[in-house]
Amino acid sequence: MLRHTGEKAFQCTMCNKSFSQKKLLKQHNVIHTGEKNYQCTECGRTFSHNSILRQHMSTHTGEKRHRCTVCNRTFRQRGTLKRHMVTHTGEKNHQCTECGKTFADSSHIKRHMYIHTGEKKYKCNVCFKAFSRRDNFNQHLLKHKSKESVRSQNVLDLQITNFLEGTIPVYVYREEIDQVSH
């Protein structure tokens, strides 16, 4: 029985990754083939694995099967619950190689690294100030929206879209609208 010996006799011919079971190799192969044989009956999206489809279905049903044993908060995904548990344990396993600061979540260290790289990909269309983090950028844009000086620059509207969609806020200028309508 290969499962208990740790031997991985089944190897992917595309990337040489090895597996202890043939069915695991077969599941892995969809990464290379792009097959998506599992379709959502609600929205039509397709998925490479049935487990991913089941996970997706909770977005339609709202079902949250994973409960925190400390605070009883519920989550749709086990991974989200696992990340949440760190809030109770205080565990910080992700350490910055530059300054040694530690973080509970890997996404937080990625965000932190912009401090060291200096990358600022969010730029304000009004004052041209740049930001490395989207949340700081959006806070900045809200300040402009409330200032009369911005209104005098013909800014018609500021739309801040949902952070989860990952879209960048957009200014719509009155001149652009006038040009389109004439």
Order of alpha helices (4+ residues) and beta strands (2+ residues): alpha-beta-beta-alpha-beta-beta-alpha-beta-beta-alpha-beta-beta-alpha-alpha-beta-beta-alpha-alpha-beta-beta-alpha
